[in-house]
Each structure stands twice: as structure tokens, then as C-alpha cells.
Amino acid sequence: MKKISKAISLLGLLFILISGTIDLDELFNYENQDTPSYITKDNTPESNQINNQITTLGRVLFYDKNLSENNTIACASCHQQAFAFSDPLTSSVGLNGGNTGRHSMRLVNSRFSNEENFFWDERATSLENQVTQPIQDHIEMGFSGTNGDPDFNDLITKLSAINYYQILFEFAYGNSTINEDKIQRALAQFVRSIQSFDSKFDEGFEQSPNLNAPFPNYTPQENLGKQLFLNPPPNGGAGCAGCHAPPEFDIDPNTLNNGVIGVIGNTSEIDINNTRSPSLRDIVNPNGSLNGPMMHDGSMTSLLGVIEHYDNIPNNPDNSNLDNRLQRPGNQTQQLNLTNNQKNALEAFLRTLTGSDIYTNEKWSDPFDDEGNITIIGNQLSTNENSFEKSITIFPNPVDTDMNIQLETGNYRVLIYDVKGEIVSKNKILGNESLNLENLTKGIYLLLIKDVESSKVYKKKFVKL
């Protein structure tokens, strides 16, 4: 099989991925995934419902380092599948070794939240708005248009010259034109498709749909932790559900700062504007290890440390944005006075929110091989006009030099269009013919054959290697 670096090696219009396979005729199921009936929150806008074709494009964009100015950073560099789409580092490494100002938030179950704003400080008004901001950040991916960086239009020009994007954008949207809106929609769809509902908690909730009742698959310690999580203080609980409501365990949109005000790499400044958090699902991975440090500054490296923070909220007079649920009369802050047994029980419960499928499912995996190549299969982009009413065979597809047309004797015009809709070749044939296409550049084309006598038309898309 012929390979083209970071581009296309095609056997019939194709995507074969070494670490995962995308067949354009056999797409992964993103749009109709199994979601438990008790999951009712969904921030997907009506204008961008998950679609298999567009989400497939989003997967490629998410993992493609071409989206950074120097081809070294992808969205997946900071949001890794092995860590519930977070980063094990406190601060992610961006373009040219620069470091991000905040820890990379876990993306798992981003869709299932009442909170529509994104980033720790909620500066993005939607996931669609969020997904291209790191691309336009000087440190993260470098298409900022500032500090000597190229801008987003330069990225569009760059992607438009890549053959697999000519195929994928046409496959997803019906034409190969690339713009920011299409990139945003595709990336947002892929991120929203990432879900995790195969945890011990889900198993227990299905067995006993009453959250306040003991789950039969839980240990006594886990059931105690669940009750502490659900019940508010001072009624024998820790009040966690007040901000992280089950069963989604998303963040309340009205939540203010949680008492963590640190700035990565700076001990003299504070940051009180971080009011969002990821879902509490998959804080740890199946082997029990944390999926990276927690909080926006990555300052907490154990679940017990997080629990102790909420057990004794720091009383910092400079934090004017502390959530009122963490405040107490007399300018005091929350002091739960949990016992060690209660803290351990809360930790045991939080560990039951971890699934397994998210870490290994191919639909969310890297579609590029180790050398950054991608390959495509599938015939979805080929179209035959039934109205032509004549037997016709076109081969090979993809084509390197000569395309063979087998057709009964007649009078035909043959036109070839590029992805911009411009005619690049005109021919007249009387039947069986071989067209030499070696002068065409690599890419996707439309072959149009018109029967001059009947005006019937046959169309087929093909790939030039």
C-alpha cells in the first residue's frame, strides 16, 4: 500500500487508522450511545446535535498536531484519554515548551451538565466557543495572531491544503470548505461524545434507584460515604451534593469560588475567578490512581487532600468570591469536623464514580499512527446517478495514473472538477476509454459523464494519489 506522509494512503476512499480504524461506511456510533435513563442533563445546543460524520471529523481534529503552529501540540496533548481526557502534569506543556496557566480540566461527561459555560473561569459561553480558544492561544497552540503568531485564517489555509481534510469536511458537511464554525462544531461534538456511565455507582443505582438507600453492590464504607456526600451539614453530612448534584455529579452553574485561590508557579498572586469544575466522575482511573492533580492550580494531589480542604475551608480575607455555601455566620468559613472514618468513607465513595470504557474505547482514541499518518477506506463519498440508465464501470479508485471507463458505445462528455468546483479536465469519449490523470495533483475530484444524446448524467467522486 502506498503511503503519503501525514496525509492519505487510500484504498477506495478511506480512513484506516493504525491505533484505530475509521471506515467511512462503518462509522463509530457517537450519536446514539447508551445513556442511562436517570441522566437528564444535557448542554448540547439544538443547532449542534451529535452526528456520526461530524464527530468523526472532530476526532481527527482533536488529535491532529497540525492544529498547532509548529505541528507539536494537539488538543489531545493536554487532554489525554488515559487520564479521562486530562493531563497528569500540573501545568500542560504548550507550544515551544511554554506552560499553561491552569491545570487541564477533565473532559469526561462535559455534555451532561447544567453549566453551559466552559474553562475554570467560565469565560467561554459554550463548548463550541471554548474548543478553538486554545488553538488561538499564544502559549498553547500558537494561532493567536499576536506576538508574531499566525492567525486563525492561516490555520484554515493550512488545513485546506491537507488532503484528508478535503475528504472529511466534504464527508461531514457536504462541501470541503473549512471555517471556524465547522471546526468548532466538530470538536464540540467529539468532546460531548466522551461519556462514562459504567461505574460501580451506575451499577448500584440501576439496582436501587433510590439514592438515599444503601446500594447493594457497595461496601458499608462506600454507602456511608454516599450518605455523607448527599446529606447537608449540619445534618450529619458533608453537603457535597449541594454543588455536585448526582447522578451527573456536574457543577452547579451558580457556584462561586471554592476556596482554592492559588496561581501555578506564583506564590505572591491569587486567582479568585475560578468557579467551574469538571464532573466528579473518573477522578481516579480504574487502577485507583488520580487522573492528574486536582483544582485549577493542580495544588491537590490526593482525594483525601480535597476532602480535608472542604472539611476546613481557608478563611482568606482576600477571597471576596467565596461561595456562600462555604461561609458561616460571623465571617467564618465551613468547618465540618469530619472524623477520619468519615473522610475515608467519602474517599471510598468518590472512587466508585470511575468507569472503565472511556480509557480504552477506540472511538475516542488517537486515529493517527506513530508517524502521524492517517489512511482512509469507504465508499460513502462515491455517488452514482441512477438516472444514467447505462451500465458503467470506473476503476481503479483511488487512481495513480490511468482511470479506466467501461461504457457501451455512445457519445459522451467527460468533465473532472476539483474540490473548489473548477473544471480541471475535459474529454469526449465514445465508449471504453482510459483517461491519463498523472498531471492532476493529489486530492479528491468529481468525475461527471454526460450522455450527449439523452442528457443523462453519471457522477462519481474519486481520489487521485
C-alpha positions in Angstrom: 0.0 0.0 0.0 1.4 3.4 -0.9 1.7 5.9 2.0 1.7 9.6 1.9 3.3 11.4 4.9 0.7 12.9 7.3 -1.8 12.6 4.5 -3.5 9.9 2.7 -3.0 6.3 1.6 -6.3 5.3 0.2 -8.0 2.1 -0.8 -11.3 3.3 -2.0 -11.9 6.5 0.0 -10.7 5.6 3.2 -9.6 6.2 6.8 -7.7 3.3 8.3 -6.1 4.3 11.5 -3.2 2.3 12.9 -4.3 2.8 16.5 -8.0 2.7 15.5 -10.0 2.2 12.3 -12.4 4.7 10.8 -14.2 3.2 7.8 -16.4 5.9 6.2 -19.0 3.1 5.6 -18.8 1.8 9.2 -18.5 4.8 11.5 -18.4 4.5 15.3 -21.7 5.2 17.0 -21.5 8.6 18.6 -25.0 9.9 18.1 -26.9 7.0 19.7 -24.8 5.9 22.6 -26.3 4.2 25.5 -27.0 6.7 28.3 -28.8 5.7 31.5 -32.4 6.9 31.8 -31.6 8.7 35.0 -29.1 11.0 33.2 -31.3 14.0 32.3 -28.9 17.0 32.0 -27.6 17.9 28.5 -26.0 21.1 27.4 -26.0 20.2 23.7 -27.5 23.1 21.6 -30.2 22.2 19.2 -28.0 23.6 16.4 -25.2 21.1 17.0 -26.6 17.7 17.8 -24.1 14.9 17.7 -23.8 13.4 14.2 -21.5 10.4 13.4 -19.9 12.1 10.3 -19.2 15.4 12.0 -18.0 13.8 15.2 -15.6 11.5 13.2 -14.1 14.7 11.8 -14.0 16.1 15.3 -12.0 13.1 16.5 -9.3 13.7 13.8 -9.1 17.4 14.6 -8.8 16.7 18.3 -5.7 14.5 17.8 -4.1 16.4 14.9 -0.9 18.3 15.8 -1.4 20.3 12.5 -3.7 22.5 14.6 -0.7 24.0 16.3 1.6 26.5 14.6 4.7 24.2 14.8 2.9 20.8 14.5 3.8 19.7 18.0 0.6 20.1 20.1 -2.9 18.7 19.6 -6.0 19.1 21.8 -5.2 15.6 23.0 -1.7 16.6 24.2 -3.3 18.3 27.2 -6.5 16.1 27.3 -5.3 12.5 27.3 -7.6 9.5 27.0 -5.6 7.6 29.6 -6.4 10.2 32.2 -10.1 10.8 31.5 -9.0 13.4 29.0 -7.0 15.4 31.5 -3.2 15.8 32.0 -1.1 14.1 34.6 1.0 17.3 34.8 0.1 20.2 37.0 0.6 22.6 34.1 0.3 21.3 30.5 3.2 21.9 28.1 2.2 24.1 25.2 3.9 25.5 22.1 7.7 25.7 22.2 7.7 24.4 25.8 5.5 27.1 27.3 3.2 26.1 30.2 -0.5 26.7 30.6 -1.7 29.0 33.4 -4.2 26.4 34.7 -4.4 22.7 35.0 -6.1 20.9 32.1 -9.7 20.1 33.1 -11.0 16.5 32.6 -13.4 16.5 29.7 -15.3 13.3 30.7 -19.1 13.9 30.6 -18.8 17.6 29.6 -22.1 17.2 27.9 -24.1 16.2 31.0 -24.1 19.4 33.0 -26.4 22.3 33.6 -23.4 24.6 33.3 -23.1 25.8 29.7 -20.0 28.0 30.2 -16.5 26.4 29.9 -13.0 26.9 31.3 -12.3 27.2 35.0 -13.2 30.9 35.0 -16.3 30.3 32.6 -15.0 32.8 30.1 -16.3 30.7 27.2 -20.1 30.9 26.8 -20.4 27.4 25.2 -18.3 24.4 24.4 -18.4 25.5 20.8 -16.9 28.8 21.8 -14.3 27.1 24.0 -12.8 24.5 21.7 -10.9 26.9 19.4 -9.7 29.3 22.1 -6.6 27.1 23.0 -5.8 27.0 19.3 -5.7 30.8 19.3 -3.6 31.0 22.5 0.0 32.1 22.1 1.3 29.6 24.6 -1.0 26.7 23.9 -1.2 26.1 20.1 0.1 29.4 18.6 -2.5 30.7 16.1 -3.1 33.8 18.2 -2.5 36.5 15.6 -0.4 38.2 18.3 3.3 38.2 19.3 4.3 37.3 15.7 2.0 34.3 15.6 -0.1 33.4 12.5 -3.9 33.9 13.0 -6.8 31.5 12.6 -7.2 32.3 8.9 -3.7 30.9 8.5 -4.7 27.7 10.2 -7.7 27.4 7.8 -5.4 27.8 4.9 -3.1 25.2 6.3 -5.9 22.7 6.9 -7.4 23.3 3.5 -4.2 22.1 1.9 -4.3 18.7 3.7 -6.0 16.0 1.5 -7.7 14.2 4.3 -9.5 17.3 5.4 -10.7 17.9 1.9 -12.3 14.5 2.2 -13.5 14.7 5.8 -15.1 18.2 5.6 -17.0 17.2 2.5 -18.0 13.9 4.1 -19.2 15.8 7.3 -20.7 18.9 5.8 -21.4 18.2 2.1 -18.6 20.5 0.9 -14.9 20.8 1.6 -14.8 24.5 2.6 -13.2 24.9 6.1 -14.1 27.7 8.5 -14.0 28.2 12.3 -17.7 27.4 12.8 -17.3 24.0 11.2 -14.2 23.3 13.3 -16.0 24.4 16.5 -19.0 22.2 15.8 -16.9 19.1 15.0 -14.6 19.5 18.0 -17.5 20.2 20.4 -19.4 17.2 19.1 -16.4 14.9 19.7 -15.9 16.3 23.3 -19.6 15.9 24.1 -19.5 12.3 22.8 -16.9 11.3 25.6 -19.0 9.7 28.3 -18.6 7.4 31.2 -21.5 5.6 32.8 -20.2 2.1 33.6 -19.0 2.8 37.1 -19.8 0.9 40.4 -22.1 3.8 41.2 -24.1 3.3 38.0 -24.4 -0.4 38.7 -25.7 0.3 42.2 -28.1 3.0 41.0 -29.6 0.7 38.5 -30.1 -2.0 41.2 -31.5 0.5 43.7 -32.9 3.7 42.1 -33.2 5.4 45.5 -30.1 7.5 46.0 -30.7 7.7 49.7 -31.0 3.9 50.1 -27.9 1.7 50.5 -26.6 0.3 47.3 -26.5 -3.5 47.4 -23.1 -3.6 45.5 -21.5 -1.1 47.9 -19.4 -1.9 50.9 -20.6 -0.4 54.2 -17.9 2.2 54.0 -19.0 3.3 50.4 -22.6 3.5 51.5 -21.6 5.7 54.4 -19.6 7.9 52.0 -22.5 8.2 49.7 -24.8 9.4 52.6 -22.2 11.9 53.7 -21.9 13.2 50.2 -25.7 13.6 49.8 -26.7 15.0 53.3 -26.1 18.7 54.0 -24.3 19.9 57.1 -25.1 20.1 60.0 -27.5 17.2 59.4 -24.8 14.5 59.5 -23.4 15.2 56.0 -20.7 17.0 54.2 -23.0 18.7 51.7 -21.0 17.8 48.6 -24.2 17.3 46.5 -25.1 20.9 47.1 -22.6 21.8 44.3 -22.1 18.5 42.6 -25.6 17.0 42.2 -25.8 13.3 41.4 -26.3 11.3 39.3 -24.4 13.5 36.8 -22.1 15.0 39.6 -21.8 18.1 37.5 -21.1 21.6 38.9 -24.0 23.9 39.9 -23.9 26.9 37.4 -24.4 29.3 40.3 -21.3 28.1 42.2 -18.7 30.7 43.2 -15.1 30.1 44.2 -14.4 27.0 46.4 -11.6 28.5 48.5 -8.7 27.5 46.2 -7.1 30.7 45.0 -3.6 29.7 44.1 -1.8 30.6 40.8 0.5 28.0 39.3 4.2 28.9 39.7 3.4 32.1 41.6 3.1 32.3 45.4 2.5 36.1 45.5 -0.7 36.3 43.4 -4.2 34.9 43.9 -6.9 34.0 41.5 -10.5 34.0 42.9 -12.3 33.8 39.5 -12.3 30.1 39.1 -15.9 28.9 39.6 -16.3 25.9 37.4 -15.2 22.3 37.8 -15.4 19.1 35.8 -17.8 16.3 36.7 -16.6 14.3 39.7 -16.8 11.2 37.6 -13.5 9.5 36.9 -11.4 11.5 39.3 -9.3 8.3 39.5 -8.7 5.7 36.8 -9.5 2.0 37.1 -6.3 1.2 38.8 -7.1 3.7 41.5 -4.6 6.4 40.5 -5.6 10.0 40.2 -6.2 11.3 36.7 -3.9 14.2 37.3 -3.8 16.7 40.1 -7.0 18.5 41.1 -8.2 22.1 41.2 -7.4 24.8 38.7 -3.9 25.2 40.1 -3.3 21.4 40.4 -2.5 22.0 44.1 -4.2 18.9 45.4 -2.7 15.5 44.7 -4.9 13.2 46.7 -8.6 12.7 47.3 -8.1 12.9 51.0 -6.5 16.3 50.5 -9.6 17.6 48.6 -11.8 16.3 51.4 -9.7 17.9 54.1 -9.9 21.2 52.1 -13.7 21.2 52.3 -13.6 20.0 55.9 -11.7 23.1 56.8 -12.2 25.9 54.2 -9.3 28.5 54.5 -10.6 31.8 55.8 -8.8 34.2 53.4 -9.9 37.8 53.7 -8.7 38.4 50.1 -11.2 35.9 48.7 -14.3 38.1 48.0 -15.8 35.5 45.7 -16.1 32.5 48.1 -19.3 30.6 47.5 -21.9 31.3 50.2 -22.4 27.6 50.8 -18.9 27.5 52.2 -19.4 30.5 54.5 -20.7 30.6 58.1 -22.0 33.4 60.3 -19.5 35.8 61.8 -17.2 35.9 58.7 -16.3 32.3 59.3 -15.8 29.5 56.8 -17.0 25.9 56.7 -15.6 23.7 59.4 -17.2 20.2 59.0 -15.2 18.5 61.7 -15.3 15.1 59.9 -13.8 12.1 61.6 -11.0 10.1 59.9 -13.6 7.3 59.3 -15.9 9.8 57.6 -13.1 11.2 55.4 -12.1 7.7 54.4 -15.7 6.9 53.6 -16.1 9.9 51.4 -12.9 9.0 49.5 -14.2 5.4 49.0 -17.5 6.7 47.6 -15.8 9.1 45.2 -13.7 6.1 43.8 -17.0 4.3 42.9 -17.6 7.0 40.3 -15.0 5.7 38.0 -15.8 3.6 34.9 -13.5 1.7 32.5 -14.7 2.1 28.9 -13.6 5.7 28.5 -9.9 4.7 28.9 -9.8 2.1 26.1 -12.7 2.7 23.7 -11.4 3.1 20.2 -14.0 5.6 19.2 -12.2 8.2 21.4 -8.7 7.0 20.6 -5.9 8.6 18.5 -6.6 7.9 14.8 -3.0 8.8 13.7 -0.2 6.2 13.7 3.1 6.8 15.5 4.5 8.7 12.4 1.5 11.0 12.2 0.0 9.3 9.1 -3.7 8.6 8.5 -5.3 6.3 6.0 -8.9 6.2 4.7 -11.3 3.5 3.4 -15.0 3.5 2.5 -17.2 4.4 -0.5 -19.6 6.8 1.1 -18.2 9.7 -1.0 -18.9 8.0 -4.3 -22.3 8.8 -5.8 -24.0 7.1 -8.8 -26.8 8.7 -10.6 -29.4 6.1 -11.2 -30.9 8.2 -14.0 -27.9 7.5 -16.2 -29.6 4.1 -17.2 -26.4 2.6 -18.7 -24.0 0.1 -17.2 -20.7 1.7 -16.4 -17.6 0.7 -14.5 -14.9 3.1 -13.3 -11.6 1.8 -11.9 -9.3 2.0 -10.1 -10.4 4.3 -7.3 -8.1 5.7 -5.9 -6.2 6.3 -9.1 -2.5 7.0 -9.7 -2.1 7.5 -13.4 -4.8 5.9 -15.6 -8.5 5.7 -15.0 -10.4 3.1 -17.0 -14.0 3.8 -18.1 -16.0 0.8 -19.4 -19.2 2.0 -21.1 -21.4 1.0 -24.0 -20.7 2.8 -27.3 -22.2 6.3 -27.4 -21.4 10.0 -27.4 -20.2 11.3 -24.0 -18.6 14.3 -22.5 -16.3 13.7 -19.5 -15.6 16.5 -17.1 -13.5 16.4 -13.9 -14.0 19.0 -11.2 -11.7 19.8 -8.3 -12.9 20.4 -4.7 -13.4 24.1 -5.5 -15.8 23.2 -8.3 -13.5 24.2 -11.0 -13.2 22.1 -14.2 -9.6 20.7 -14.5 -10.2 18.3 -17.4 -12.5 18.0 -20.4 -12.7 15.0 -22.7 -15.0 13.4 -25.3 -15.3 9.6 -25.4 -17.3 7.1 -27.5 -17.3 4.2 -25.0 -14.5 2.2 -23.4 -11.7 4.7 -22.7 -8.6 5.2 -20.5 -8.0 8.7 -19.1 -4.5 9.7 -18.2 -4.6 11.7 -14.9 -1.0 11.8 -13.9 -1.0 15.6 -14.2 -3.6 16.0 -11.5 -2.4 16.9 -8.1 -3.2 14.6 -5.1 -6.8 15.1 -3.8 -10.4 14.4 -4.2 -12.3 15.0 -7.6 -15.7 14.7 -9.1 -16.0 12.8 -12.4 -19.0 13.7 -14.5 -20.0 11.8 -17.6 -22.9 13.2 -19.7 -24.7 11.2 -22.4 -25.0 13.8 -25.1 -28.0 12.2 -26.8 -30.1 11.7 -23.6 -28.6 14.3 -21.4 -28.4 11.7 -18.6 -25.5 12.2 -16.2 -23.3 9.9 -14.2 -21.2 11.3 -11.3 -18.6 9.7 -9.1 -16.1 11.1 -6.7 -12.6 9.7 -6.8 -9.2 10.2 -5.2 -6.0 10.9 -7.1 -2.9 9.5 -5.4 
